[in-house]
Amino acid sequence: MIRGDAVINSKLSGYFRWINDADFMTDLYQGVSWNSAIQDHPNPGHGYSGTLTYTITPTTVNDFTVGYSWNTWDWSEADPRR
């Protein structure tokens, strides 16, 4: 994860965040008809988000946040020589 914060002035601040998750595992046969009883199962995820915060008055704050994330889900036959 990488995050950057910024204070633009006394009323406006924000941040941006990037996340990269690497989730790779080897699993036993799950009912798919392949030649191997061992399967690779990569499941990497990624995400971006950002926030801007504007202080209108000491008791009124406007906050705007946007984000996008996704991951993949895959199975493949593991190398039998492992």
MOPAC internal coordinates of N, CA, C and O (Angstrom, degrees):
PM7 1SCF
backbone

  N    0.0000 0     0.00 0     0.00 0    0    0    0
  C    1.4390 1     0.00 0     0.00 0    1    0    0
  C    1.5213 1   108.05 1     0.00 0    2    1    0
  O    1.2310 1   121.46 1   -42.26 1    3    2    1
  N    1.3155 1   114.81 1   137.74 1    3    2    1
  C    1.4631 1   121.63 1   174.60 1    5    3    2
  C    1.5253 1   107.02 1  -126.55 1    6    5    3
  O    1.2310 1   120.84 1   -46.36 1    7    6    5
  N    1.3097 1   116.01 1   133.64 1    7    6    5
  C    1.4634 1   120.34 1   179.58 1    9    7    6
  C    1.5127 1   108.86 1  -135.30 1   10    9    7
  O    1.2310 1   121.28 1   -43.33 1   11   10    9
  N    1.3322 1   115.17 1   136.67 1   11   10    9
  C    1.4538 1   121.71 1   175.82 1   13   11   10
  C    1.5132 1   110.11 1  -124.52 1   14   13   11
  O    1.2310 1   120.52 1   -50.29 1   15   14   13
  N    1.3273 1   116.61 1   129.71 1   15   14   13
  C    1.4573 1   122.71 1   178.88 1   17   15   14
  C    1.5239 1   109.51 1  -109.81 1   18   17   15
  O    1.2310 1   121.05 1   -32.40 1   19   18   17
  N    1.3390 1   115.59 1   147.60 1   19   18   17
  C    1.4603 1   119.89 1   179.42 1   21   19   18
  C    1.5253 1   109.68 1  -140.93 1   22   21   19
  O    1.2310 1   120.95 1   -43.78 1   23   22   21
  N    1.3220 1   115.79 1   136.22 1   23   22   21
  C    1.4599 1   121.96 1   170.22 1   25   23   22
  C    1.5169 1   105.78 1  -110.32 1   26   25   23
  O    1.2310 1   120.90 1   -73.27 1   27   26   25
  N    1.3224 1   115.88 1   106.73 1   27   26   25
  C    1.4637 1   121.01 1  -174.30 1   29   27   26
  C    1.5302 1   110.22 1   -79.09 1   30   29   27
  O    1.2310 1   120.59 1   135.50 1   31   30   29
  N    1.3173 1   116.47 1   -44.50 1   31   30   29
  C    1.4642 1   121.95 1   171.67 1   33   31   30
  C    1.5203 1   107.80 1  -154.68 1   34   33   31
  O    1.2310 1   119.70 1     9.68 1   35   34   33
  N    1.3382 1   118.17 1  -170.32 1   35   34   33
  C    1.4664 1   120.58 1  -175.40 1   37   35   34
  C    1.5306 1   112.82 1   -67.98 1   38   37   35
  O    1.2310 1   119.59 1   164.13 1   39   38   37
  N    1.3259 1   118.39 1   -15.87 1   39   38   37
  C    1.4629 1   121.23 1  -178.49 1   41   39   38
  C    1.5297 1   113.70 1  -110.38 1   42   41   39
  O    1.2310 1   119.63 1   162.44 1   43   42   41
  N    1.3280 1   118.31 1   -17.56 1   43   42   41
  C    1.4708 1   121.60 1  -173.35 1   45   43   42
  C    1.5267 1   110.87 1  -124.36 1   46   45   43
  O    1.2310 1   121.28 1   -53.31 1   47   46   45
  N    1.3297 1   115.15 1   126.69 1   47   46   45
  C    1.4613 1   121.18 1   176.29 1   49   47   46
  C    1.5226 1   108.74 1  -142.79 1   50   49   47
  O    1.2310 1   120.76 1   -12.16 1   51   50   49
  N    1.3247 1   116.15 1   167.84 1   51   50   49
  C    1.4570 1   119.28 1   179.77 1   53   51   50
  C    1.5089 1   112.13 1  -171.15 1   54   53   51
  O    1.2310 1   121.97 1    -3.27 1   55   54   53
  N    1.3308 1   113.83 1   176.73 1   55   54   53
  C    1.4607 1   119.33 1   175.54 1   57   55   54
  C    1.5211 1   109.62 1  -151.70 1   58   57   55
  O    1.2310 1   121.43 1   -19.24 1   59   58   57
  N    1.3350 1   114.87 1   160.76 1   59   58   57
  C    1.4612 1   123.16 1   174.20 1   61   59   58
  C    1.5193 1   106.91 1  -130.88 1   62   61   59
  O    1.2310 1   120.72 1   -41.74 1   63   62   61
  N    1.3503 1   116.23 1   138.26 1   63   62   61
  C    1.4607 1   120.63 1  -178.75 1   65   63   62
  C    1.5227 1   109.99 1  -132.83 1   66   65   63
  O    1.2310 1   120.89 1   -43.16 1   67   66   65
  N    1.3406 1   115.91 1   136.84 1   67   66   65
  C    1.4656 1   123.12 1   175.85 1   69   67   66
  C    1.5217 1   107.92 1  -124.28 1   70   69   67
  O    1.2310 1   120.67 1   -48.08 1   71   70   69
  N    1.3442 1   116.32 1   131.92 1   71   70   69
  C    1.4637 1   121.68 1   179.77 1   73   71   70
  C    1.5205 1   108.59 1  -125.02 1   74   73   71
  O    1.2310 1   120.40 1   -46.14 1   75   74   73
  N    1.3230 1   116.85 1   133.86 1   75   74   73
  C    1.4598 1   123.04 1   175.76 1   77   75   74
  C    1.5226 1   107.06 1  -130.52 1   78   77   75
  O    1.2310 1   120.57 1   -64.82 1   79   78   77
  N    1.3290 1   116.51 1   115.18 1   79   78   77
  C    1.4532 1   122.17 1  -176.70 1   81   79   78
  C    1.5209 1   109.38 1  -111.29 1   82   81   79
  O    1.2310 1   119.83 1   -53.51 1   83   82   81
  N    1.3079 1   117.93 1   126.49 1   83   82   81
  C    1.4672 1   122.28 1   177.74 1   85   83   82
  C    1.5190 1   108.21 1  -109.66 1   86   85   83
  O    1.2310 1   120.58 1   -73.30 1   87   86   85
  N    1.3153 1   116.49 1   106.70 1   87   86   85
  C    1.4638 1   122.23 1  -178.66 1   89   87   86
  C    1.5239 1   107.99 1  -120.30 1   90   89   87
  O    1.2310 1   120.31 1   -86.49 1   91   90   89
  N    1.3230 1   117.01 1    93.51 1   91   90   89
  C    1.4617 1   122.32 1  -179.36 1   93   91   90
  C    1.5263 1   108.96 1  -116.95 1   94   93   91
  O    1.2310 1   120.60 1   -49.25 1   95   94   93
  N    1.3148 1   116.46 1   130.75 1   95   94   93
  C    1.4515 1   119.16 1   177.67 1   97   95   94
  C    1.5239 1   110.30 1  -141.65 1   98   97   95
  O    1.2310 1   121.17 1   -18.43 1   99   98   97
  N    1.3071 1   115.36 1   161.57 1   99   98   97
  C    1.4579 1   122.69 1   173.71 1  101   99   98
  C    1.5191 1   106.37 1  -111.75 1  102  101   99
  O    1.2310 1   121.05 1   -48.66 1  103  102  101
  N    1.3360 1   115.59 1   131.34 1  103  102  101
  C    1.4536 1   120.79 1  -172.09 1  105  103  102
  C    1.5190 1   110.16 1  -130.42 1  106  105  103
  O    1.2310 1   120.49 1   -18.14 1  107  106  105
  N    1.3209 1   116.66 1   161.86 1  107  106  105
  C    1.4540 1   121.19 1   176.16 1  109  107  106
  C    1.5283 1   110.97 1   -75.36 1  110  109  107
  O    1.2310 1   120.83 1   -15.77 1  111  110  109
  N    1.3046 1   116.02 1   164.23 1  111  110  109
  C    1.4602 1   124.53 1   179.04 1  113  111  110
  C    1.5305 1   111.05 1   -47.68 1  114  113  111
  O    1.2310 1   120.04 1   -49.53 1  115  114  113
  N    1.3494 1   117.54 1   130.47 1  115  114  113
  C    1.4609 1   121.84 1  -176.56 1  117  115  114
  C    1.5315 1   112.71 1  -116.44 1  118  117  115
  O    1.2310 1   119.51 1  -156.30 1  119  118  117
  N    1.3271 1   118.54 1    23.70 1  119  118  117
  C    1.4561 1   120.87 1   176.03 1  121  119  118
  C    1.5144 1   115.10 1    98.57 1  122  121  119
  O    1.2310 1   119.44 1   179.27 1  123  122  121
  N    1.3136 1   118.68 1    -0.73 1  123  122  121
  C    1.4618 1   122.15 1   176.52 1  125  123  122
  C    1.5147 1   106.88 1   -89.99 1  126  125  123
  O    1.2310 1   120.17 1   -44.10 1  127  126  125
  N    1.3179 1   117.29 1   135.90 1  127  126  125
  C    1.4632 1   121.49 1  -172.63 1  129  127  126
  C    1.5265 1   111.61 1   -80.83 1  130  129  127
  O    1.2310 1   120.59 1   -95.39 1  131  130  129
  N    1.3236 1   116.48 1    84.61 1  131  130  129
  C    1.4507 1   122.47 1   173.64 1  133  131  130
  C    1.5221 1   108.24 1  -117.40 1  134  133  131
  O    1.2310 1   120.27 1    -9.36 1  135  134  133
  N    1.3045 1   117.09 1   170.64 1  135  134  133
  C    1.4562 1   121.38 1  -177.21 1  137  135  134
  C    1.5270 1   113.48 1   -75.89 1  138  137  135
  O    1.2310 1   119.85 1   157.45 1  139  138  137
  N    1.2783 1   117.89 1   -22.55 1  139  138  137
  C    1.4640 1   121.64 1  -174.41 1  141  139  138
  C    1.5271 1   111.05 1  -104.14 1  142  141  139
  O    1.2310 1   120.70 1   -32.21 1  143  142  141
  N    1.3238 1   116.26 1   147.79 1  143  142  141
  C    1.4625 1   120.81 1   175.28 1  145  143  142
  C    1.5260 1   111.10 1   -85.88 1  146  145  143
  O    1.2310 1   120.06 1   171.61 1  147  146  145
  N    1.3360 1   117.49 1    -8.39 1  147  146  145
  C    1.4557 1   122.66 1   179.36 1  149  147  146
  C    1.5249 1   108.42 1  -112.50 1  150  149  147
  O    1.2310 1   120.91 1   -44.97 1  151  150  149
  N    1.3302 1   115.86 1   135.03 1  151  150  149
  C    1.4593 1   121.07 1  -179.21 1  153  151  150
  C    1.5177 1   110.61 1  -128.01 1  154  153  151
  O    1.2310 1   120.79 1   -35.22 1  155  154  153
  N    1.3328 1   116.10 1   144.78 1  155  154  153
  C    1.4573 1   121.89 1   171.15 1  157  155  154
  C    1.5166 1   107.90 1   -85.88 1  158  157  155
  O    1.2310 1   120.94 1   -39.84 1  159  158  157
  N    1.3150 1   115.81 1   140.16 1  159  158  157
  C    1.4654 1   120.76 1  -178.40 1  161  159  158
  C    1.5282 1   109.67 1  -134.34 1  162  161  159
  O    1.2310 1   120.10 1   -95.21 1  163  162  161
  N    1.3465 1   117.42 1    84.79 1  163  162  161
  C    1.4696 1   119.19 1   176.67 1  165  163  162
  C    1.5307 1   110.00 1   -80.37 1  166  165  163
  O    1.2310 1   120.72 1   -40.69 1  167  166  165
  N    1.3130 1   116.22 1   139.31 1  167  166  165
  C    1.4600 1   121.53 1   179.58 1  169  167  166
  C    1.5305 1   109.40 1  -143.99 1  170  169  167
  O    1.2310 1   120.02 1  -115.48 1  171  170  169
  N    1.3465 1   117.57 1    64.52 1  171  170  169
  C    1.4662 1   118.76 1  -179.31 1  173  171  170
  C    1.5260 1   111.41 1   -77.31 1  174  173  171
  O    1.2310 1   120.52 1   -31.46 1  175  174  173
  N    1.3182 1   116.61 1   148.54 1  175  174  173
  C    1.4591 1   122.16 1   177.24 1  177  175  174
  C    1.5150 1   111.06 1  -128.48 1  178  177  175
  O    1.2310 1   121.14 1   -24.54 1  179  178  177
  N    1.3273 1   115.42 1   155.46 1  179  178  177
  C    1.4600 1   121.94 1  -177.50 1  181  179  178
  C    1.5282 1   108.30 1  -141.20 1  182  181  179
  O    1.2310 1   120.13 1   -28.98 1  183  182  181
  N    1.3075 1   117.35 1   151.02 1  183  182  181
  C    1.4550 1   119.79 1   178.42 1  185  183  182
  C    1.5166 1   112.43 1  -158.53 1  186  185  183
  O    1.2310 1   121.49 1   -32.40 1  187  186  185
  N    1.3195 1   114.76 1   147.60 1  187  186  185
  C    1.4606 1   123.29 1   176.49 1  189  187  186
  C    1.5214 1   107.77 1  -131.16 1  190  189  187
  O    1.2310 1   119.89 1   -36.53 1  191  190  189
  N    1.3115 1   117.81 1   143.47 1  191  190  189
  C    1.4562 1   120.77 1   172.34 1  193  191  190
  C    1.5176 1   109.21 1  -154.21 1  194  193  191
  O    1.2310 1   121.41 1   -25.05 1  195  194  193
  N    1.3101 1   114.91 1   154.95 1  195  194  193
  C    1.4503 1   121.14 1   178.04 1  197  195  194
  C    1.5154 1   110.23 1  -148.47 1  198  197  195
  O    1.2310 1   120.81 1   -29.89 1  199  198  197
  N    1.3089 1   116.06 1   150.11 1  199  198  197
  C    1.4600 1   121.76 1   179.87 1  201  199  198
  C    1.5232 1   109.80 1  -138.40 1  202  201  199
  O    1.2310 1   121.10 1   -41.60 1  203  202  201
  N    1.3188 1   115.50 1   138.40 1  203  202  201
  C    1.4607 1   122.71 1   170.08 1  205  203  202
  C    1.5167 1   107.82 1  -119.11 1  206  205  203
  O    1.2310 1   120.30 1   -46.24 1  207  206  205
  N    1.3150 1   117.04 1   133.76 1  207  206  205
  C    1.4549 1   122.20 1   178.61 1  209  207  206
  C    1.5223 1   108.51 1  -123.52 1  210  209  207
  O    1.2310 1   121.23 1   -55.06 1  211  210  209
  N    1.3374 1   115.24 1   124.94 1  211  210  209
  C    1.4667 1   121.13 1  -179.58 1  213  211  210
  C    1.5231 1   108.75 1  -120.65 1  214  213  211
  O    1.2310 1   120.47 1   -56.41 1  215  214  213
  N    1.3246 1   116.71 1   123.59 1  215  214  213
  C    1.4527 1   121.99 1   178.37 1  217  215  214
  C    1.5243 1   108.14 1   -90.71 1  218  217  215
  O    1.2310 1   121.10 1   -70.46 1  219  218  217
  N    1.3393 1   115.49 1   109.54 1  219  218  217
  C    1.4652 1   120.99 1  -178.92 1  221  219  218
  C    1.5282 1   109.61 1   -77.89 1  222  221  219
  O    1.2310 1   120.73 1   128.27 1  223  222  221
  N    1.3159 1   116.21 1   -51.73 1  223  222  221
  C    1.4686 1   123.32 1   173.54 1  225  223  222
  C    1.5316 1   106.45 1  -137.77 1  226  225  223
  O    1.2310 1   119.13 1    -8.14 1  227  226  225
  N    1.3092 1   119.27 1   171.86 1  227  226  225
  C    1.4704 1   119.29 1   178.58 1  229  227  226
  C    1.5324 1   114.22 1   -59.61 1  230  229  227
  O    1.2310 1   119.38 1   160.95 1  231  230  229
  N    1.3209 1   118.78 1   -19.05 1  231  230  229
  C    1.4615 1   121.34 1   179.77 1  233  231  230
  C    1.5264 1   113.28 1  -112.86 1  234  233  231
  O    1.2310 1   119.58 1  -179.30 1  235  234  233
  N    1.3405 1   118.42 1     0.70 1  235  234  233
  C    1.4682 1   122.04 1  -179.34 1  237  235  234
  C    1.5237 1   109.25 1  -128.67 1  238  237  235
  O    1.2310 1   121.13 1   -59.50 1  239  238  237
  N    1.3361 1   115.45 1   120.50 1  239  238  237
  C    1.4649 1   121.43 1  -178.44 1  241  239  238
  C    1.5188 1   108.69 1  -127.05 1  242  241  239
  O    1.2310 1   120.37 1   -44.42 1  243  242  241
  N    1.3219 1   116.90 1   135.58 1  243  242  241
  C    1.4593 1   122.61 1   176.32 1  245  243  242
  C    1.5282 1   107.52 1  -108.31 1  246  245  243
  O    1.2310 1   120.59 1   -54.01 1  247  246  245
  N    1.3323 1   116.47 1   125.99 1  247  246  245
  C    1.4603 1   122.11 1  -176.89 1  249  247  246
  C    1.5245 1   108.47 1  -123.84 1  250  249  247
  O    1.2310 1   120.07 1   -52.27 1  251  250  249
  N    1.3317 1   117.47 1   127.73 1  251  250  249
  C    1.4663 1   122.88 1   179.30 1  253  251  250
  C    1.5229 1   108.62 1  -122.79 1  254  253  251
  O    1.2310 1   120.21 1   -55.52 1  255  254  253
  N    1.3330 1   117.21 1   124.48 1  255  254  253
  C    1.4585 1   122.47 1  -179.40 1  257  255  254
  C    1.5128 1   109.48 1  -129.05 1  258  257  255
  O    1.2310 1   120.76 1   -42.28 1  259  258  257
  N    1.3357 1   116.14 1   137.72 1  259  258  257
  C    1.4582 1   121.99 1   175.61 1  261  259  258
  C    1.5240 1   107.55 1  -137.00 1  262  261  259
  O    1.2310 1   120.83 1   -34.80 1  263  262  261
  N    1.3350 1   116.01 1   145.20 1  263  262  261
  C    1.4585 1   119.61 1  -179.49 1  265  263  262
  C    1.5112 1   111.50 1  -156.02 1  266  265  263
  O    1.2310 1   121.37 1   -20.18 1  267  266  265
  N    1.3112 1   114.98 1   159.82 1  267  266  265
  C    1.4641 1   121.76 1   177.73 1  269  267  266
  C    1.5208 1   107.60 1  -148.97 1  270  269  267
  O    1.2310 1   120.53 1   -46.97 1  271  270  269
  N    1.3229 1   116.59 1   133.03 1  271  270  269
  C    1.4645 1   119.76 1   177.33 1  273  271  270
  C    1.5161 1   109.35 1  -144.43 1  274  273  271
  O    1.2310 1   120.83 1   -23.10 1  275  274  273
  N    1.3404 1   116.02 1   156.90 1  275  274  273
  C    1.4578 1   121.90 1   179.42 1  277  275  274
  C    1.5233 1   108.93 1  -158.80 1  278  277  275
  O    1.2310 1   121.41 1   -18.61 1  279  278  277
  N    1.3298 1   114.90 1   161.39 1  279  278  277
  C    1.4602 1   120.08 1   173.14 1  281  279  278
  C    1.5228 1   108.74 1  -144.99 1  282  281  279
  O    1.2310 1   120.71 1   -11.25 1  283  282  281
  N    1.3086 1   116.25 1   168.75 1  283  282  281
  C    1.4630 1   121.20 1   177.41 1  285  283  282
  C    1.5190 1   108.57 1  -118.33 1  286  285  283
  O    1.2310 1   120.85 1   -24.76 1  287  286  285
  N    1.3107 1   115.98 1   155.24 1  287  286  285
  C    1.4574 1   122.58 1  -177.40 1  289  287  286
  C    1.5111 1   106.34 1  -134.97 1  290  289  287
  O    1.2310 1   119.86 1   -65.08 1  291  290  289
  N    1.3170 1   117.87 1   114.92 1  291  290  289
  C    1.4566 1   120.27 1  -172.95 1  293  291  290
  C    1.5317 1   110.05 1  -143.96 1  294  293  291
  O    1.2310 1   121.00 1   -28.53 1  295  294  293
  N    1.3273 1   115.70 1   151.47 1  295  294  293
  C    1.4616 1   123.19 1   173.43 1  297  295  294
  C    1.5175 1   107.56 1  -129.09 1  298  297  295
  O    1.2310 1   120.16 1   -39.91 1  299  298  297
  N    1.3123 1   117.30 1   140.09 1  299  298  297
  C    1.4593 1   121.31 1   174.41 1  301  299  298
  C    1.5205 1   109.16 1  -149.03 1  302  301  299
  O    1.2310 1   121.31 1   -23.89 1  303  302  301
  N    1.3167 1   115.09 1   156.11 1  303  302  301
  C    1.4570 1   120.23 1  -179.83 1  305  303  302
  C    1.5187 1   110.53 1   -66.97 1  306  305  303
  O    1.2310 1   120.64 1   -49.61 1  307  306  305
  N    1.3226 1   116.39 1   130.39 1  307  306  305
  C    1.4619 1   120.63 1   179.53 1  309  307  306
  C    1.5258 1   109.26 1   -75.76 1  310  309  307
  O    1.2310 1   120.88 1   -26.37 1  311  310  309
  N    1.2956 1   115.92 1   153.63 1  311  310  309
  C    1.4587 1   121.67 1   176.83 1  313  311  310
  C    1.5193 1   108.83 1   -64.42 1  314  313  311
  O    1.2310 1   118.99 1   -62.48 1  315  314  313
  N    1.3410 1   119.53 1   117.52 1  315  314  313
  C    1.4687 1   121.09 1  -175.93 1  317  315  314
  C    1.5266 1   113.43 1   -67.70 1  318  317  315
  O    1.2310 1   119.49 1   167.25 1  319  318  317
  N    1.3384 1   118.59 1   -12.75 1  319  318  317
  C    1.4700 1   121.73 1   179.68 1  321  319  318
  C    1.5069 1   112.48 1   -79.83 1  322  321  319
  O    1.2310 1   119.65 1   173.97 1  323  322  321
  N    1.3288 1   118.28 1    -6.03 1  323  322  321
  C    1.4767 1   120.60 1  -179.77 1  325  323  322
  C    1.4885 1   111.13 1   -71.68 1  326  325  323
  O    1.2310 1   120.10 1   180.00 1  327  326  325

